[in-house]
């Protein structure tokens, strides 16, 4: 069983150096990671380049049209361009100062590119996208969490670490009484923590947010009540 009070470096794949990076985000223990909520979410419902909103994250189901190529545009700056098509429109995935990245792609490869589109000189471009290779996954998630980061930590690392923890939790001790959960139709704390990180759909995300917000508000109200009782007791003594 996963020990939520354990230091983060006890997790598989988290060495001392990476644990120090997580500490910069305020994450010292496994429990801290569970309550390190995403700052945003990307809807992975595939779009096409033409119908996308410029400068807004989206997901694009693409096929690689040709081998990527790299060129230097000025001293110290190289760009690698990967020609792709969404079936209706052609475009490019563009990477900066990562010439090695072209080795990940081949003609005919099916990818889900995740990023922001721009139209530059009549060309659709996605700069520095994340990507999902359909050879590597059994099922593409519907929603992708986006976490706050610090230098040295990528979204992939934070997601993978969080996913390993979320998949390992089981029946976290409930804070709210059963009668409250039923009265207000709230999901369990375990389900809420799973769904706030990796929701199956936006309805589950909404329910998770509602449950956790309810808990936070109730805790705040109870704290105010205790402070009020303390002040009243102090006044009586005086």
For each residue, the residues with C-beta under 8 A, 3 or more apart:
1: 170
2: 6 30 165 168 169 170
3: 6 10 30
4: 29 30 31 34 169 172
5: 29 30 31
6: 2 3 10 11 29 30
7: 10 19 28 29 30
8: 11 14 19 22 23 27 28 29 30 32 33
9: 14 15 16 18 19
10: 3 6 7 14 30
11: 6 8 14 30 161 164 165
12: 164
13: 18 160 161 164
14: 8 9 10 11 18 19 22 161
15: 9 18 19
16: 9 19 20
17: 20 21
18: 9 13 14 15 21 22 153 157
19: 7 8 9 14 15 16 22 23
20: 16 17 23 24
21: 17 18 24 25 150 152 153
22: 8 14 18 19 25 27 28 33 153 161
23: 8 19 20 26 27 28
24: 20 21 150
25: 21 22 36 148 149 150 153
26: 23 32 36
27: 8 22 23 32 33 36
28: 7 8 22 23 32
29: 4 5 6 7 8 32 33
30: 2 3 4 5 6 7 8 10 11 33 34 165
31: 4 5 34 35
32: 8 26 27 28 29 35 36
33: 8 22 27 29 30 36 161 162 165
34: 4 30 31 165 166 169 193 197
35: 31 32 193
36: 25 26 27 32 33 147 148 162
37: 196 197
38: 41 145 146 147 196 197
39: 146 147 148
40: 57 145 146
41: 38 143 144 145 146 199 205
42: 57 58 59 114 143 144 146
43: 58 59 142 143 202
44: 59 112 114 140 141 142 143 144
45: 59 142
46: 59 60 61 86 112
47: 51 52 58 59 60 86
48: 51 52 60 86 87 88 89
49: 52 60 86 88 89 91 117 124
50: 88 89 124
51: 47 48
52: 47 48 49 56 58 60 117
53: 56 58
54: 116 117 118 119
55: 116 117 118
56: 52 53 116
57: 40 42 114 115 116 146
58: 42 43 47 52 53 114 115 116 117
59: 42 43 44 45 46 47 112 113 114 144
60: 46 47 48 49 52 84 86 112 113 114 117 126
61: 46 86 87 110 111 112
62: 84 85 86 91 93 110 111 112 113
63: 84 85 87 108 109 110 111
64: 82 83 84 105 106 107 108 109 111
65: 83 84 85 90 107
66: 83 107
67: 102 105 106 107
68: 80 81 82 83 101 102 105
69: 80 81 102
70: 78 79 80 81 99 102
71: 78 79 81
72: 75 77 78
73: 77 78 79
74: 77
75: 72
76: 97
77: 72 73 74 96 97
78: 70 71 72 73 96 97 99
79: 70 71 73 94 95 96
80: 68 69 70 94 95 96 98 99 101 102
81: 68 69 70 71 92 93 94
82: 64 68 92 93 94 95 102 105
83: 64 65 66 68 90 91 92
84: 60 62 63 64 65 90 91 92 93 111 113
85: 62 63 65 88 89 90 91
86: 46 47 48 49 60 61 62 89 91
87: 48 61 63
88: 48 49 50 85
89: 48 49 50 85 86 124
90: 65 83 84 85 123 124
91: 49 62 83 84 85 86 117 123 124 125 126
92: 81 82 83 84 123 124 125 126
93: 62 81 82 84 113 115 125 126 129 131
94: 79 80 81 82 125 126 127 128
95: 79 80 82 98 101 128
96: 77 78 79 80 127 128
97: 76 77 78
98: 80 95 101
99: 70 78 80 102
100: 103
101: 68 80 95 98 104 105
102: 67 68 69 70 80 82 99 105
103: 100
104: 101 133
105: 64 67 68 82 101 102 109 111
106: 64 67 109
107: 64 65 66 67
108: 63 64
109: 63 64 105 106 133
110: 61 62 63 133 134
111: 61 62 63 64 84 105 131 132 133 134
112: 44 46 59 60 61 62 131 132 134 140
113: 59 60 62 84 93 126 129 130 131
114: 42 44 57 58 59 60 129 130 131 132 144
115: 57 58 93 126 127 128 129 130
116: 54 55 56 57 58 126 127
117: 49 52 54 55 58 60 91 124 125 126
118: 54 55 124 125 126 127
119: 54 122 123 124 125
120: 123 125
121:
122: 119
123: 90 91 92 119 120
124: 49 50 89 90 91 92 117 118 119
125: 91 92 93 94 117 118 119 120
126: 60 91 92 93 94 113 115 116 117 118 129
127: 94 96 115 116 118
128: 94 95 96 115
129: 93 113 114 115 126
130: 113 114 115 155 156
131: 93 111 112 113 114
132: 111 112 114 136 137 140
133: 104 109 110 111 136 137
134: 110 111 112 137 140
135:
136: 132 133
137: 132 133 134 140
138:
139:
140: 44 112 132 134 137
141: 44 144 198
142: 43 44 45 199 200 201
143: 41 42 43 44 198 199 200 201 202 205
144: 41 42 44 59 114 141 159
145: 38 40 41 159 162 197 198
146: 38 39 40 41 42 57 155
147: 36 38 39 155 158 159 162
148: 25 36 39
149: 25 153 154 155 158
150: 21 24 25 153
151:
152: 21
153: 18 21 22 25 149 150 157 158
154: 149 157 158
155: 130 146 147 149 158 159
156: 130 159 160
157: 18 153 154 160 161
158: 147 149 153 154 155 161 162
159: 144 145 147 155 156 162 163
160: 13 156 157 163 164
161: 11 13 14 22 33 157 158 164 165
162: 33 36 145 147 158 159 165 166 197
163: 159 160 166 167 197 198
164: 11 12 13 160 161 167 168
165: 2 11 30 33 34 161 162 168 169
166: 34 162 163 169 193 194 197 198
167: 163 164
168: 2 164 165
169: 2 4 34 165 166 172 190 193 194
170: 1 2 190
171: 190
172: 4 169 189 190 193
173: 189
174: 178 181 188 189
175: 189 215 219
176: 180 181 186 189 214 215 218
177: 180 181
178: 174 181 182
179: 182 183
180: 176 177 183 184 186
181: 174 176 177 178 184 185 186 187 188
182: 178 179 185
183: 179 180
184: 180 181 214
185: 181 182
186: 176 180 181 192 210 211 214
187: 181 191 192 195 207 208 211
188: 174 181 191 192
189: 172 173 174 175 176 192 193 211 215
190: 169 170 171 172 193 194
191: 187 188 194 195 208 211
192: 186 187 188 189 195 196 207 208 211 212
193: 34 35 166 169 172 189 190 196 197 208
194: 166 169 190 191 197 198 208
195: 187 191 192 198 199 200 204 205 207 208
196: 37 38 192 193 199 205 208 209 212
197: 34 37 38 145 162 163 166 193 194
198: 141 143 145 163 166 194 195
199: 41 142 143 195 196 202 204 205 208
200: 142 143 195 204
201: 142 143 204 205
202: 43 143 199 205 206
203: 206 207
204: 195 199 200 201 207 208
205: 41 143 195 196 199 201 202 208 209
206: 202 203 209 210
207: 187 192 195 203 204 210 211
208: 187 191 192 193 194 195 196 199 204 205 211 212
209: 196 205 206 212 213
210: 186 206 207 213 214
211: 186 187 189 191 192 207 208 214 215
212: 192 196 208 209 215 216
213: 209 210 216 217
214: 176 184 186 210 211 217 218
215: 175 176 189 211 212 218 219
216: 212 213 219 220
217: 213 214 220 221
218: 176 214 215 221 222
219: 175 215 216 222 223
220: 216 217 223 224
221: 217 218 224 225
222: 218 219 225 226
223: 219 220 226 227
224: 220 221 227 228
225: 221 222 228 229
226: 222 223 229 230
227: 223 224 230 231
228: 224 225 231 232
229: 225 226 232 233
230: 226 227 233 234
231: 227 228 234 235
232: 228 229 235 236
233: 229 230 236 237
234: 230 231 237 238
235: 231 232 238
236: 232 233
237: 233 234
238: 234 235
